[in-house]
Amino acid sequence: MITTEQIRVPKKLPFDSDYVEKFFEEKGLDVLRWAVVDVTEEEFVIDAAVFA
Protein backbone atom coordinates (compact mmCIF):
# COMPACT_ATOMS: atom_id res chain seq x y z
CA MET A 1 0.00 0.00 0.00
CA ILE A 2 1.16 3.55 -0.72
CA THR A 3 0.46 6.34 1.76
CA THR A 4 1.22 10.05 1.79
CA GLU A 5 3.31 11.49 4.60
CA GLN A 6 4.56 14.93 5.46
CA ILE A 7 8.23 14.67 6.37
CA ARG A 8 10.35 17.41 7.91
CA VAL A 9 13.97 17.42 6.80
CA PRO A 10 16.53 19.61 8.61
CA LYS A 11 17.66 22.50 6.44
CA LYS A 12 21.13 22.06 5.02
CA LEU A 13 22.61 23.91 2.10
CA PRO A 14 23.36 23.08 -0.60
CA PHE A 15 20.02 21.27 -0.84
CA ASP A 16 19.88 18.47 -3.42
CA SER A 17 18.06 15.21 -4.07
CA ASP A 18 20.98 13.10 -2.78
CA TYR A 19 20.69 14.77 0.63
CA VAL A 20 16.93 14.13 0.81
CA GLU A 21 17.14 10.53 -0.41
CA LYS A 22 19.92 9.77 2.08
CA PHE A 23 17.71 11.23 4.84
CA PHE A 24 14.86 8.93 3.77
CA GLU A 25 17.20 5.92 3.73
CA GLU A 26 18.51 6.71 7.23
CA LYS A 27 14.91 6.89 8.50
CA GLY A 28 14.04 3.57 6.82
CA LEU A 29 11.50 5.14 4.44
CA ASP A 30 10.79 3.58 1.05
CA VAL A 31 9.74 6.69 -0.89
CA LEU A 32 8.20 6.50 -4.35
CA ARG A 33 8.20 10.26 -5.04
CA TRP A 34 8.47 13.47 -3.08
CA ALA A 35 8.09 17.23 -3.38
CA VAL A 36 9.09 20.18 -1.21
CA VAL A 37 5.89 21.97 -0.17
CA ASP A 38 7.24 24.49 2.34
CA VAL A 39 10.50 25.88 3.67
CA THR A 40 11.06 27.34 7.13
CA GLU A 41 14.15 28.80 8.79
CA GLU A 42 15.05 25.34 10.15
CA GLU A 43 13.63 22.72 7.80
CA PHE A 44 12.21 21.66 4.49
CA VAL A 45 8.66 20.27 4.59
CA ILE A 46 8.23 17.44 2.11
CA ASP A 47 5.11 15.57 0.99
CA ALA A 48 6.13 12.04 0.08
CA ALA A 49 4.41 8.96 -1.33
CA VAL A 50 5.70 6.15 0.87
CA PHE A 51 5.37 2.37 0.56
CA ALA A 52 3.85 1.10 3.79
SULURQUI-V640908 format. One record per run of one state. SS is the DSSP state (~ for helix, > for strand, _ for the rest). FROM is the first residue (numbers start at 1). LEN is the number of residues. If there is no record, write none. Layout:
BEGIN
ss=SS from=FROM len=LEN
ss=SS from=FROM len=LEN
END
This chain:
BEGIN
ss=_ from=1 len=1
ss=> from=2 len=9
ss=_ from=11 len=6
ss=~ from=17 len=10
ss=_ from=27 len=4
ss=> from=31 len=9
ss=_ from=40 len=3
ss=> from=43 len=9
ss=_ from=52 len=1
END
